[in-house]
Amino acid sequence: MMKIGFIGTGNMGGALASAAARSGEVEVLLANRTKAKAETLAERIGAVVSRNEIIAREADHIFLGVKPQMIVDVLKGIAPALKERKSAPVLISMVTGPDIARIQELAGGDYPVIRIMPNMPAAVGEGVIFYACSGNCDKAQQEAFLRYMAPAGKLFPLAEELHAAGSAVAGCGPAFAAIFLESMADGGVACGLPRASAIQYAAQMMLGTAKMVLETGQHPGVLKDSVCSPAGSTIQGVQTLEKCGMRAAVFDAVTVAYEKNVELKKASD
């Protein structure tokens, strides 16, 4: 059974480690600056608590899940152990900013790299995970990654230069969607619904709407039109959303998130 190691077990690292453990195809090693955090996660998912250097020596695939400001020190710290290996591991980076070439440079070798951009719904198996592979990452390595990551959600190949845009939609999007969901629930409360029920209704509505788009292939605009009866309540609500600029606000939220992603990339170069 192949070994995969996670250096950094924050929210995203923990979500992906949990998904990999559920696959039943890998042995999971965990290392975190706060050891207790790794221990709690390891007990929950059946993983092994380890250290950065051990993961660098033993893991076939190594996930880098630390904060951007820590990646330089982490990679330089494990570089000697990586260099001593007989076979090169695959480095899997979920760090915002550094591209594949930069990860290889910091690691001190031409290692196979898979750069990923996951989102938080991976924690419940409904994530979006963009990935791009270095030229020396072979088919078998990619297929193994896709198999053990499948429990996290949907994986989409995406050119590295588009990761900033993809992240602005799928990575930042859960926060935007949560604001809309909360606002829908607030409206329901204003109309007399109990809050817990209003949140549940709004969440299920969003889940069902998204599923309809994915399973029918319909454009969202077609789905919207199918709900809007002439002179009905829905079209009146849509008119209010348009008057208040919801469409423009969401458009702008995605574009400013994209611009920030580009800025972070430039800062890491």
C-alpha positions in Angstrom: 0.0 0.0 0.0 1.4 3.4 -1.0 2.1 6.0 1.7 1.0 9.6 1.5 2.0 12.3 3.9 0.4 15.5 4.9 2.6 18.3 6.1 0.1 20.7 7.6 -3.3 19.4 8.9 -5.4 22.6 8.9 -8.9 22.7 7.7 -8.1 21.9 4.1 -5.2 19.5 4.8 -7.4 17.7 7.3 -10.3 17.5 4.8 -8.1 15.9 2.1 -6.4 13.6 4.5 -9.8 12.4 5.7 -10.9 11.8 2.1 -7.7 9.9 1.3 -8.1 7.7 4.4 -11.7 6.9 3.3 -10.4 5.6 -0.1 -8.9 2.6 1.6 -6.0 2.7 -0.9 -3.3 4.5 1.1 -1.6 4.7 4.4 -1.8 8.3 5.7 1.0 10.0 7.6 0.3 13.4 9.4 2.6 16.1 10.5 1.6 19.4 12.0 3.4 22.2 13.8 0.9 21.7 16.6 1.3 17.9 17.3 -1.9 17.7 19.2 -3.9 18.7 16.2 -2.3 15.9 14.1 -3.0 13.5 16.9 -6.7 14.3 17.1 -7.1 14.0 13.3 -5.0 10.8 13.2 -7.3 9.2 15.8 -10.4 10.2 13.9 -9.4 8.9 10.5 -7.0 6.0 11.4 -3.8 7.8 10.3 -0.3 7.8 11.8 1.3 10.9 13.4 4.7 11.6 11.9 7.2 14.4 11.4 8.1 16.4 8.3 11.5 14.7 7.9 10.0 11.2 8.1 7.3 12.0 5.6 10.0 13.4 3.3 11.9 10.1 3.5 9.0 7.7 3.4 5.9 9.0 1.7 5.3 8.3 -2.0 3.1 11.4 -2.3 3.7 14.4 0.0 1.0 17.0 0.5 2.1 20.5 1.3 -0.7 22.2 3.2 1.1 24.9 5.2 0.5 28.7 5.0 2.1 30.5 2.1 4.5 32.3 4.5 5.8 29.0 5.8 6.4 27.1 2.5 9.9 28.3 2.0 11.1 27.1 5.4 9.2 23.8 5.2 10.6 22.9 1.7 14.1 23.9 2.6 13.8 21.9 5.8 12.9 18.7 4.0 15.1 19.2 1.0 18.1 17.2 2.4 15.8 14.2 3.2 14.3 14.4 -0.3 17.7 14.4 -1.9 18.7 11.2 -0.1 15.9 9.2 -1.5 16.4 6.6 -4.2 13.1 7.4 -5.9 11.6 10.8 -6.2 8.3 11.4 -4.4 5.4 13.4 -5.9 5.0 16.8 -4.2 1.4 17.9 -4.0 1.1 21.6 -3.3 -2.2 23.2 -2.1 -0.3 26.4 -1.2 -1.7 29.6 -2.6 0.9 31.4 -4.7 4.0 29.3 -5.6 3.7 27.6 -9.0 5.1 24.2 -9.9 8.5 25.6 -11.0 8.8 27.5 -7.7 7.9 24.4 -5.6 10.6 22.5 -7.4 13.1 25.3 -6.9 12.5 25.5 -3.2 12.5 21.7 -2.8 15.9 21.6 -4.5 15.2 19.1 -7.3 13.2 18.4 -10.4 10.6 16.4 -8.5 7.2 15.5 -10.0 4.7 18.1 -8.7 0.9 18.2 -8.7 -0.4 21.6 -7.9 -4.0 21.6 -6.5 -6.6 24.1 -5.6 -9.3 22.4 -3.4 -12.3 24.0 -1.7 -13.8 23.4 1.7 -16.8 21.2 0.6 -14.1 18.5 0.1 -14.7 18.0 3.9 -18.1 16.4 3.0 -17.0 14.8 -0.2 -18.5 17.4 -2.5 -15.4 19.5 -3.2 -14.0 21.0 -6.3 -10.3 20.2 -6.8 -8.4 21.7 -9.7 -5.1 20.1 -10.5 -2.1 20.7 -12.8 0.8 18.3 -13.2 4.5 18.9 -14.0 5.7 17.3 -17.2 7.7 14.7 -15.3 4.6 13.5 -13.3 3.8 10.2 -15.1 0.4 8.7 -15.8 0.6 6.1 -13.0 1.3 8.8 -10.4 -1.6 10.9 -11.7 -4.0 8.0 -11.7 -3.1 7.0 -8.1 -3.7 10.6 -7.0 -7.1 10.7 -8.7 -8.1 7.4 -7.1 -7.3 8.2 -3.5 -8.6 11.8 -3.8 -12.0 10.7 -5.4 -13.8 10.7 -2.0 -13.1 14.4 -1.7 -15.3 15.3 -4.6 -14.8 16.2 -8.3 -11.3 16.6 -9.7 -10.8 18.8 -12.7 -7.6 19.2 -14.7 -7.0 23.0 -15.1 -4.0 24.7 -16.7 -1.8 26.3 -14.0 -2.3 29.8 -15.4 -6.0 29.4 -14.8 -5.8 28.3 -11.2 -6.2 31.9 -9.9 -9.5 32.2 -11.8 -10.7 28.8 -10.8 -10.0 29.5 -7.2 -11.9 32.8 -7.3 -15.0 30.8 -8.4 -14.8 27.5 -6.6 -12.3 28.3 -3.8 -13.8 31.6 -2.6 -17.3 30.7 -3.8 -18.4 28.8 -0.7 -18.1 32.0 1.3 -20.1 33.9 -1.2 -22.7 31.1 -1.3 -22.9 31.0 2.5 -23.7 34.7 2.6 -26.5 34.2 0.1 -27.8 31.2 2.1 -27.7 33.1 5.3 -29.5 36.0 3.7 -32.2 33.7 2.4 -32.7 32.3 5.9 -32.8 35.8 7.4 -35.6 36.6 4.9 -37.5 33.5 6.0 -37.1 34.5 9.6 -38.5 37.9 8.8 -41.5 36.2 7.3 -42.1 34.0 10.4 -40.0 30.9 9.9 -38.0 29.5 12.8 -34.3 30.2 12.2 -33.1 26.6 12.2 -35.8 25.6 9.8 -35.1 28.6 7.5 -31.4 27.7 7.3 -32.3 24.0 6.5 -34.8 25.0 3.8 -32.3 27.5 2.2 -29.5 25.0 2.3 -31.5 22.2 0.7 -32.8 24.6 -1.9 -29.2 25.6 -2.9 -28.2 21.9 -3.0 -31.1 20.9 -5.1 -30.7 23.8 -7.5 -27.0 23.1 -8.0 -27.8 19.4 -8.6 -30.4 20.3 -11.2 -27.8 22.4 -13.1 -25.2 19.6 -12.9 -27.5 16.7 -13.8 -29.6 18.3 -16.5 -26.9 20.4 -18.1 -29.3 23.4 -18.2 -28.0 26.9 -18.2 -28.8 28.6 -14.9 -30.7 31.3 -16.8 -33.0 28.6 -18.2 -33.6 27.2 -14.8 -34.3 30.7 -13.4 -36.8 31.3 -16.2 -38.6 28.1 -15.6 -39.4 29.2 -12.0 -40.6 32.7 -12.9 -44.3 32.6 -13.8 -45.8 35.7 -15.4 -46.7 38.3 -12.8 -45.8 35.8 -10.1 -43.9 36.1 -6.8 -40.6 34.8 -8.1 -40.2 37.3 -10.9 -41.0 40.1 -8.4 -38.2 38.8 -6.1 -35.8 38.6 -9.1 -36.6 42.2 -10.0 -35.7 43.3 -6.5 -32.4 41.4 -6.7 -31.6 43.1 -10.0 -32.5 46.5 -8.6 -30.2 45.9 -5.7 -27.3 44.9 -7.9 -26.9 41.3 -6.7 -25.6 40.1 -10.1 -23.0 42.9 -10.4 -21.9 42.4 -6.7 -21.2 38.7 -7.3 -19.5 39.5 -10.5 -17.2 42.0 -8.8 -16.6 39.7 -5.8 -15.2 37.0 -8.1 -13.0 39.4 -10.1 -11.5 41.1 -7.0 -10.8 37.6 -5.6 -9.1 36.7 -8.8 -7.0 39.9 -8.7 -5.9 39.0 -5.2 -4.9 35.5 -6.2 -2.8 37.0 -9.0 -1.2 39.4 -6.5 -0.4 36.5 -4.1 1.2 34.6 -7.0 3.4 37.6 -7.9 4.5 38.0 -4.3 5.6 34.4 -4.1 7.8 34.6 -7.2 
